[in-house]
Amino acid sequence: MLQRVGMGFGSMAAGSLFNQQAGAASLDPMALRRPHFEPKAKRVVHFFMNGGPSHVDTFDPKPMLDQYDGKALPNVLKTERPTGAGFKSPFKFTKRGQCGLEVSEIFEKTGAFADDLCVIRSMYADVPNHEPSLGLMNSGEGRLNRPTMGSWVTYGLGSENQNLPGYIAMCPGGMPTRRTKNWQSAFLPSAYQGAYINTEDTRVEKLVEFIQNGSLDLKQQRRQLDLLQDLNQRHLVQQDRDQQLEARVQSYELAYRMQMEATDAFDIMKEPESVRKMYGGHAFGRQCLIARRLLERGVRFIQLWTGAGQPWDNHDEILEHRKLGEKTDGAMAAFMSDLKQRGLWDDTLMMWGGEFGRTPAVELPTPGANAGKQHGRDHNHYGFTMWLAGGGVRGGYTHGSTDEFGFAAQDNPVHVHDLHATILKILGFDHEKFTYRYAGLDFRLTGVNECKVVQELLA
């Protein structure tokens, strides 16, 4: 008995050691993890048209508005501000692809991918205000601070590249409305928060703040960091491996590793001139090209914002949509073409849209709301359009519809929670079982709301 027990002490010690090593490995917040079932896509790119693009001027044409242009509409819903007569779209729509999807002229190049797009014309949200609608679209919650979709995805899947953030949000010219709340991790470990990049500047050292150390070389930094990590590990043990402290320790290590990887990933001058020209020389085009380079390096979730504030919030003049289309249309088409050529299409999910749509009626002049013009549209959460493309998506398909004027979702309405549930399904998650325990509750992206996976959107 003593011999067997004695011989067993070694295996017990080894087992303890293995458990410690497994525990240490599990502390890496970005370690690869398996979803509930086989995913159709493993990464996400979100083209965020912040401000609320008009669906009746982009992907949801309404011929009835031509008949009612300048006339009172019979089904005017309650809007944020007073609206007037019907306002026909100043843009021409053309049927594209074999599916016959009608696309506005401002998205001429994107329209070439009509047979790849899964267009949802029956989206709806909760309120017609930017801040809560941005919160709802990004985190499933319009009032309280909750983890954003990108944070949930990186929490659930981890990262394929330990030298770059798993979640990156790019926005030229500053931050959008709600600022960092749009990519916050909230009560999830802070390692899952999105890293913000201002793509207005073309220099790599300006794109990523403090990417280069001005006084120490990499070898000196490594020695310094090793000492710091040793002290931090001791402190972690004393603090019972506090999650926030662990995330900060991980961030120091990531910052060091990023100096080489990020410098290379964000340097688009390494791309051929023909590729850079295809994407366009503007900020949105640059960030689309950077996004493709980041996808190739294993970044899990990327948001591409169209600019600071609310660029698509055209209360005064809907013709501003044309300028915004010129900045985004070619870059998105180049991005999609690039993904197909490089074999990234089938496992990348793309999503386009804003936080809500706009009214089919003209917005009346209101003090402090517009410049007294009558060529713009107000916020509209009752019905709007988004589209998906790429891995797991049914291409060349249009789902649902708004009423004949485009005020509200009518056939097969899809709430933002339904959209989130469907996206998680594509990524391999059951949205009801994909949870994180906090303050005694099991939280999820879709909350406790009644929602469903929209099966018709899936390939």
N, C-alpha and C positions, 0 to 999 in steps of 0.2 A: 504493500500500500504506500509506504513511504517513498519507495523508488518511483512509483507511478506519479505520486503527488509531486515529488521533487522534479521529475522530468517535465511535469506540467507547468512548473513555475515559469520556465523559459517561454513556452507558448503563450502563457497568460501575459507576460511582459511584452512579447511581440504583438499580441493582439491589442494591448493597450496603446503601444506605439502606433500601430496601423490606424487605430481609432483617432488618435491625436492628429495623425497626418491627414486623414479624411476630413476631420473637423476643420483643420487649417485650410484645406483645399476648398471646403464649402464656404469659407469666409470670403472668397473671391466673388464679388457681386456680379461680375460679368462672365462667369464661367458658363459654358454652353449647357443648356438644359433642354430636355425633350418636352414638347407640348403634349396635350391629351391624345392626339391622334396625328396621323401623317399630314403635314401641312401641304397646301397647294402653292404657297408662296412663303418665302422666308425673310423678306425685307419689304419695307414700305417707303414710298416717296409720296408726300402730300403737297400738291401744288395748291397753296392757300391763297385764294383771291380775296384777301381781307378787305372788308368794307361792304361786301354784298353785291356781286355782279347781277345784272338784270337777266333773268332767265328768258324773258320774252324778246331779248335783243341778242341772245347767244345760241341757245340750244332748244328753245321751246317757242316756235313761231305761232302767232295767233292771228289768222286772217280776219277774224271778227273785229280786231282793233282798227283795221283799215276802214271798215264800215262805220265804226263808232268814233273815229278820230275827231276830236273837238266836240263830241256829244256826250251827254250824261250816260254812264254805264248803269245797267239795271241791277247789278248785284254788288254794289260797293260795300266792302267790309270795313270794319273799324280799323283805322290805321293810326300810326303814331301822331301824324299831323294832318291837317285838312288836305284832301285831294280834290282835283277838279274833274275835267272831262277825260274821256279816253284819249290815249296818246299812242299812235301807231309807231312801230319801230322804224327808225330812219335807215336801218340796215337791211340789205337784201339777203334772203335765205336761199340756199341751193341744196338739192338732194345729192348726197354723197355716198359712194360705195355701193355695193350690191344690196345692202340693207336699206338704202334709200333714206338714211338719216338726214334730216334737214338741219343744216349748220349755217350760222351767220357768216357773212363775209369777213368779219373781224377775226375769225378763226379759220381762215382759208387753208393754212398749212396743217393745222390739227385735223381739219375735216378730211384730209387724205387718209387718216387712220380710222375712218368711220366704222369699218368692219371689225375693228379691234375694240371699239368703245362700248361700254355698257352704261347707257345713259338712264339716269333715274329722274324722271320729270315730276315725280310726286313727293318730293321731300317736304317735310315741314318741321318747324321748331316750336318753341314755347312763347317767346316774346319778341317784339320788334326792336330791341335795343342791342347795341353792339356788345357791351361788356358781358351780360349774361348769355348771349348767344355764342360769343367766342368761348366762354367757359363751357357751355353745353357741347359745342362741337369738339373741343379739345379734350375735355375731361368727363363729359356726361353729366355735369352738374353746373347749373347756371348761377347759383348763389354762393355756395360754400367752396373753399379751396380743396380740390381733390387732385389725385395724381392724373396726369395727362395720358393720352393714349400712347404716345411714344414711350413714356415711362413704364406703362403696363407691359408694352411689347418687349422692351429690353429686360424688364424684370422676369418675364415669362420665358424668353428665349436666350438671354445672355448675348454675348457679342462674339463674332468670329475673328475679331482683331483686338488684342489686349493693349495695343499701342495707340488706339484712337477711342474717343467716346463712342458709345453705342448709339447715342441719340444726339442729333445735331439739328439746330434750327438756324436757317440763314435768312437774313432780312437786310436789304440795302438801305442805307440812310438813317439808321436808328431802329428803335424797337416799335412794334405795332401796339395798338391799344391793348391794355392789360399787361403789357411788358412781359416780365419773366413768368407771370402766372400762366402764360400760354404754353410753357414747356416745363412747368414745375413738377417735382416728384412728390410734393406734399408729405404724407406720412410714409411713403415708400422710402427706402434708404436713398440718401442724396446722390449716390453713384448713378442713379437712374434719371437724374434731372438732365434736360437737354442742354447742350453747350451752344451758346449763342455766337454767331459769326456775322459781322457786318461786312457784306460783300461789296460795299461801295468802293473800298480801297482795293487796288490791284496788287499791292505789295504783300507778300506772304507774312512778313514780320508785323504788318499792320492788321491783317485779317485775323490772326490769332495772337492776342495780347500776350506779351512776355514769352513768346515761343523760343526766343534765343536769350541765353544768359550773357550779359555784356562783360562779365568779369571772370567767369570760371569756364574752363573747357569741360568736355563731357567726363573725362577721367576724374577731374577734381570734384565735379558735381556728384559722381557716383560714390566717391569716398565720403563726401559730406552726407549724402542721402543714406548710405549704409549705416552711418553712426546715428542719424536721426531716426531711422527705422528701428534700430536696436532699442533706443530709448522709448520709442512709441510702443513697441511690442511689450515692453515691461509695463508701461502705463496701461495698455489694453488689458493685461492680465489683472492688474489691480482694480480696473473699472469693470470687471466681469464682461469683457469684450463688448462694450457699448457700441451699438450700431452706428451712431453718428460719428463717434471717434474712429471706428474702423473705416468708415467711408472717407474720412479726411486723410487717414493714413494711405488708403488706396489712391487718393487723388494726387498725393505727392509723387508716388511711383508712376502714375499715368502721365503726369506733367513732364517727368524726366524722359519717359519713353517716347512721348509725342514729339520731342524736338527733331528727331529724324523723320519719323513717319508722316507727321502732319506737314512738315515743311515740303516734303515730296508730294503729298496728296493735294495740297492747295496750290501748288505751282503749275498753273495751266500753261505756262510758257513751254513746258515740256511736251505739250501737244503740238501736232503739225499745224501750220498756219491755216490749212484748209478746214481743219476741224474747228479751230477757234472762230473762223469766219462763219461756219455753218451755224454755230450757236449764237453769234451776234456779239458785238463789242460792248453791249450794255451790261449793267449789273445783274439783271435777272438771267441773262444768257450765261454770264460767267458762273453764277451759282448753280445753274443747271449742269454745266460742264464739270464743275467741282463735285456735284452730287454723283455724277456717273463715276468719277474717279474714286469717290468714297465708297460707293457700292462695290466696286471691284476690290476694295480693301476690307470688306466685311462689315461696314457700318450698317446697323440694323434698321434705323428709322431716321428719315430725313424730311424736314419740313422746309419748303421753299416759299417764303412770303414775298408778296409783290412790292412791299415797301413799308415805310414807317406810317403809323396812323391808319387811315382807312382809304387807300387809293381808289377803290371801286365805289365809294360812297358818293355817287354823283347826283346830289339833290338839285343842282343848278342846271347842269348840261349833260345829257346822256351821251352826247357825241364824244365826251371824254373817254367813253368805253373804247373808241377806235384807237386812241393813243395807247391805252393799256393793252389792247389786243396786239398792237404792233410790237410791244415790249415782251409779250409772253408767248404769242402764237408760234413764231419761228423757233424759239428756244425749246419749247415743249416738243415740237415736231422733231427737232434735231435730237433731243434726248431720247424719244421713243425709237427713232431710227437707229440710234447708236446702241440702245439696249438690244435690239433685234440682231444687229450685226455682231455683237460681242457675246451672244448667248446668255444675256441676263434677263431677257423678257419673261421667260416662262416661270421664273421664281421671284419676280419683283411685282408687287402690287402697287399700282398708281391710283391716286385719288385727286380729283379736281373739284374745286368749288369754294364758296365763301361761307359765312356764318348764317346767311339767309338770302332771299332774293329781293326784288323790287316791285313796286306796284305797276299795274298796266295803265293806271291813270296818272296824269301829270300832278306834280306836287305844287300846291298853291304857295305864293309868297308868304312866308311867316317870319316875323322878327327873330333874328338870331339863328335861323335855320338855313336860309339860302340867301342868295344875292338879289332876290326880287325877280329872277328869271322864271319862266314857265316852260322849261325844256328838260326838267329832271324828274326823277322818280324817287319816292319815299321808300323806307324799309318795308319789307313784306316777309313775315315768317310763316304765313298760311300755306304758301306753296313756292317751291323753287327747284332748281335743277343742280344735280351733281353727276359726275361720271367717274367710273372706275375703268381700269385697263390692266392688262398683264396677267400674271399667274392666278389661276383659280377663277377667272372672271369670264362670263359669257359675252363674247364679243359680238358686235353687230346687232345688239339688242337694246330696245327702248322699253323701259318699265314704267307703268303708270302714266298719269296725265293730270294736268290741272284743268280747271273749268275752261269754257270757251274763250274767256278773256285773260286767263292766267292769274287770277287772284288766289285761288286756293287749290290744294291737292284734292283730287276728286276720285280717280280710279287707282286702286292699289296704293294707298298712301304709305309712305315710309318715314317714320320718325327717326331722329338722330340716334336714338337708342337702338333701333332696328339696324341702322347702318353699322354701328359699333359691334353689335352681336354678329353681323355678317362678316365684317372684317376679321374679327377674332376667329370665326369659323374657318376662314381661308388660311389663317396662320396656324391652325391646328388646335384651337381652344374651344371648349364648351364654356360659353360666357357665364353660365350659372355656376360652374364649378371653379372658374378661374378667379381665385379670391386672395386677399391678403388680410391677415388678422391684425386689427388695431383697436385699442381701447375696448377690448372685449367683443368686437363685432367682426364679422367676415365681410369686408368690403369687396366690391367688384366694379369694373368700368361701367357696366350697365345698371348699377345700383339695384334697388328693389322694384324698379319700374316694370310694368308689363311690356315685354318686347319679344321680338322673334327674329330668327335668322330668315332673311328673304331668300328662299331657296332658288327662286327664278333667276337671281343674279349670278348664280354659280355655274361654272362650266361643267 
